[in-house]
């Protein structure tokens, strides 16, 4: 339909591709903690990436891939659940967005 559901700078109603973007992560979050948060939905630990500012500080945003589109759709039920003391916001991401993030985080 014409409504893309992108209000608020994120998509929660679009086509799932197996990737989610996370916002509000604790700055100390690790891949293992992210996988623990999504443990019921087959997160792929190697796919977890965090975004950093140019000064190297964490932004509190990150990306995670799942074993299947069904898993990423299911994982959306964790939107606004807590990781540590932080609410984690979840948005539908894409393989392209994820790969750009990983390339940036590569430290090249």
Beta strands, then each sheet from edge to edge (+ up, - down):
strand 1: 19-23
strand 2: 43-52
strand 3: 58-66
strand 4: 81-83
strand 5: 86-92
sheet 1: 2+ 3- 1+ 5- 4+
end
